[in-house]
Amino acid sequence: MQPGTEALPVNDDANDGVAAVVNDSIISDYDLRQRVALFLATSGVRPTADSLKAIRQQVLSQLETERLQVLEAQKKNISVSTAEVDKAIDNILADNHLTMEQIKKIFAAAHVEMATFRSQLAAQIAWTKAVQDEYGNRVELSPQDVDAELKRMAAGANKPHFRVAEIFEAVDSPEQDATVLKNMQNLLEQIRSGAPFDTMARQFSQNPTAASGGDLGIVQDGQLVPELNAALEQMHAGQVSQPIKASGGYYLLWLRARQEPAGTKVPAPDEQQANTDPNVLPLARVLLPTGPKPPKGLLESALRAAAVMREHIGGCEHLPELVAKIRGAVYFNLGKMQLSSLSPEIRNALAKTHPGEVAEPFQSAAGVELIVRCDKVPPKIEVFHMPSRDEVEQQLYEQAMSVYARRYLRDLRRVANIETPEDRAIKNAKSSSASIR
C-alpha cells in the first residue's frame, strides 16, 4: 500500500473463520462481527436474539455487495487516500454533531475498531470512483440539457416539492423479491425503533446516495417514478414510508420536509408554533425495574440502558414497540399531564427538553425511569426556491450516475460466485446424496 492511501477491506486470511467467499475473496467471521458491532454502535438498536439474526444476515449481504465493489475497484487499480476517508468522517461527525473523541468512545464501548469504520468508508469511495471510471465519460450534459431541466423546474415551481432521502436495495431476480422485501421491512422496524435513517442508509443502501446518508435533495411533485411519487403525496414531514417496489428494487423514503409552491406567503419561523397550553404536556413513562435498593451493578446497567434509550427515542409514535423489545422495560401512557401535578424534579427535568425529547433518566423506588414528551414539533413551513444552474447540472449528473451504478452492480452480481459455509454444506450434502444413489 502506498503512503497516504487507505487499506480497502479485502482479507483473504481464513484463520478467523469464514462468513462468506466472494469470487475467491474471504469475508471472515471477524469482519462480520465487527460490522455488526459497528451497525449496533452507530444505530443505537438494542436487538433481541431473533432480531440479531436478521441484522447479521443484512450486514453479511451488504458485506458481500461491498466486496464485489471493492474487487472491481482493485481491478481498475483504484486507490483511496487517507485524506479522502478523513474528509468523509469529518462530514459524518458534522452531520451528527459529534466530535472525534465522542465517536472513539462510542466505538470503544462497543469493541469496534476504528479501522472497521474507515474501511467501510474507503469501500464506498472506491465504488464511487469505479462507477465514474466506467461510466463517467458516457454522461454528456449539454447546455441545452441543463436549459431544458431549468425550464421544467420553472414550469413546476407552482407544485409542491419534497426534501427526500432514500434507502434502496436491488432485486436482481424474481427469486430474490421476498428476501429483499423482508430485509427492507426489518430496516423499517429498526428505524421505527430509533435507528437514524441516515445511518441505515450509509450501512445498507445500494444507491450512490448512501455516501450522503441517502440524501436525494429536493424533488418536485411528479419528478420521481409514479410508485415513489404516489407514496410521497400521502406522507407528512418526518415520516418514513413502507417498502415501495419500483425501478428494479425496493425503496424506503424519508420525507424530511415538504415545500410549498414558490411565492407562497408563510409566517415567520418564530410564529410557526402550535397554539397549545404551556402548562399541559402529553407524556409517557418508561420504567426499567430495579426495585428500591438494587445492587450497584444492576443500577449501573439500567442507567446505561436508559442513557442509550434517551439518545434514540424521538417522541411517542413508536415508543410502545421499542419498549416491548427491551427485556423487563415497562411502558406507561400518561396522557395529558398538568405540570403542576408533577414532582419538582420532573418539572425541572422537562423544562430542559423540547417536543418529542426525553428528560434526564432518574432513579425512583421502582427503578430507573424516563419521562418522554409526546408533543410534536410543528413542521416548519418551507417554500420552494429555484436552484442555481450549477446545482441543476450536478443533480442531472448524479441521477445519470445512479442509474449506471445500479446497472454496473447488477452486472457484477450476475457473474459473481458468492458462497457461505451454509451454501457449501447444502451443496456437499446434495453431492453425497447423489453419489449414494
PyMOL commands that set and color helices and strands:
alter all, ss='L'
color gray80, all
select helices_A, chain A and resi 14-16+29-43+49-75+82-95+100-109+114-138+143-155+174-192+197-204+208-212+226-234+269-271+296-312+319-324+339-341+344-351+389-414+421-436
alter helices_A, ss='H'
color red, helices_A
select strands_A, chain A and resi 18-22+25-28+161-170+215-220+244-246+249-260+280-289+330-338+362-363+367-373+382-383+418-419
alter strands_A, ss='S'
color yellow, strands_A
deselect
rebuild
show_as cartoon
